[in-house]
Amino acid sequence: MKKVLVLLLLIFSSLAVFSSDLIIDSKTQTYSEKEKKIKLDGGVKVKLDNLTVQSDRADVTIRRNNKLDTATFYDKPYAYEVNENKKREVKANILKVSLINKIVRAEGEAQSVITEGNTPIVVINADAQEYDIKSSVMVCTGGVTIKYKDIDTFSDKAVIIADEKGGLRKIDLIGNAKVKQENNESEGHHFVYNPLTEEMSVSGNTKTIAYSDDGKKLTIHSDYQQYSKTQNSYIGSGHVKIWFDDYYAQGPKVSVFPDAETGKPNEVYFTGRSKIVQQDKDIIADKIKMTMDPKDFVAEGNVRTIIHNIDTKDEEDL
């Protein structure tokens, strides 16, 4: 009876930390004063605010001031949070919930799924995921993959910020990051994606490949790139290099715009001292416009043309 009373006192004294009730259900609950732990077995269910965690086995550590500290759930637990019509689900080998800081950490084959109605809109897999309930910030590490609508990503680390309704406000991909969206593929060190504006920026040895309907590809290398899905346009800066068919071009800054009819990337504008190479010709100018269909270019401002190996060609023609 004394141990049960101590357990109840511990639980109720910890509730003062929260703005709502903490509810713990299980088949058996035992308290070890030596280990400073509450052990829960069989049908464990813990509810805190909008968060519910379920598992077969769990334990809760106690601080010296008799406050509940961290609840650890074992044997592939399951957690979910419901906010209006959105539901966030988390699965992992182990889940740790800080009852003081309201932080959920999933370790080992961690997967988070956000559904709207009955439709999954985000699926996140990683070695570990840590979610701050108060700030709605999730940090994922280790082989992170994200499936968001028509976007697939991979990175060493990801930081996802949600809004108060459970939607996404920002996605940061850090380290060996890759993004695939429809016929476009990009890679770089650091991606920042805004789901509201559907704009993406990437920095650090960036590379983007955009495929046309006939299978030809436009490849863009630069230090920094920005992409707008609504406009289907690219901006690149810093050591820009572009390859398309037998075109090669380079310059300090480039803007790529789609064809008005097809919506595919077609018009490329270089600003700053730039160069375009086609077969044996180099054309250097202050501004260069090139199109892929039809395959034309216009050079303006201090234009210089260099034709390589002209003597050799004349001899061959003879």
HELIX and SHEET records of a PDB file:
HELIX    1   1 LYS A    2  SER A   14  1                                  13    
HELIX    2   2 LEU A   15  VAL A   17  5                                   3    
HELIX    3   3 ILE A  310  ASP A  317  1                                   8    
SHEET    1   A 3 LEU A  22  ASP A  25  0                                        
SHEET    2   A 3 LYS A  37  LEU A  48 -1                                        
SHEET    3   A 3 THR A  28  SER A  32 -1                                        
SHEET    1   B 8 LEU A  22  ASP A  25  0                                        
SHEET    2   B 8 LYS A  37  LEU A  48 -1                                        
SHEET    3   B 8 LEU A  51  ILE A  62 -1                                        
SHEET    4   B 8 LEU A  68  TYR A  74 -1                                        
SHEET    5   B 8 ILE A  94  SER A  98 -1                                        
SHEET    6   B 8 ILE A 103  GLU A 116 -1                                        
SHEET    7   B 8 LYS A  86  LYS A  91 -1                                        
SHEET    8   B 8 TYR A  78  ASN A  83 -1                                        
SHEET    1   C18 LEU A  22  ASP A  25  0                                        
SHEET    2   C18 LYS A  37  LEU A  48 -1                                        
SHEET    3   C18 LEU A  51  ILE A  62 -1                                        
SHEET    4   C18 LEU A  68  TYR A  74 -1                                        
SHEET    5   C18 ILE A  94  SER A  98 -1                                        
SHEET    6   C18 ILE A 103  GLU A 116 -1                                        
SHEET    7   C18 THR A 119  ASP A 132 -1                                        
SHEET    8   C18 VAL A 137  TYR A 148 -1                                        
SHEET    9   C18 ILE A 151  ALA A 162 -1                                        
SHEET   10   C18 LEU A 168  GLN A 181 -1                                        
SHEET   11   C18 ASN A 184  ASN A 194 -1                                        
SHEET   12   C18 GLU A 199  TYR A 211 -1                                        
SHEET   13   C18 LYS A 217  SER A 228 -1                                        
SHEET   14   C18 SER A 233  PHE A 244 -1                                        
SHEET   15   C18 TYR A 247  PRO A 258 -1                                        
SHEET   16   C18 PRO A 265  GLN A 278 -1                                        
SHEET   17   C18 LYS A 281  MET A 292 -1                                        
SHEET   18   C18 LYS A 295  GLU A 300 -1                                        
SHEET    1   D18 LEU A  22  ASP A  25  0                                        
SHEET    2   D18 LYS A  37  LEU A  48 -1                                        
SHEET    3   D18 LEU A  51  ILE A  62 -1                                        
SHEET    4   D18 LEU A  68  TYR A  74 -1                                        
SHEET    5   D18 ILE A  94  SER A  98 -1                                        
SHEET    6   D18 ILE A 103  GLU A 116 -1                                        
SHEET    7   D18 THR A 119  ASP A 132 -1                                        
SHEET    8   D18 VAL A 137  TYR A 148 -1                                        
SHEET    9   D18 ILE A 151  ALA A 162 -1                                        
SHEET   10   D18 LEU A 168  GLN A 181 -1                                        
SHEET   11   D18 ASN A 184  ASN A 194 -1                                        
SHEET   12   D18 GLU A 199  TYR A 211 -1                                        
SHEET   13   D18 LYS A 217  SER A 228 -1                                        
SHEET   14   D18 SER A 233  PHE A 244 -1                                        
SHEET   15   D18 TYR A 247  PRO A 258 -1                                        
SHEET   16   D18 PRO A 265  GLN A 278 -1                                        
SHEET   17   D18 LYS A 281  MET A 292 -1                                        
SHEET   18   D18 ARG A 304  ILE A 307 -1                                        
END                                                                             
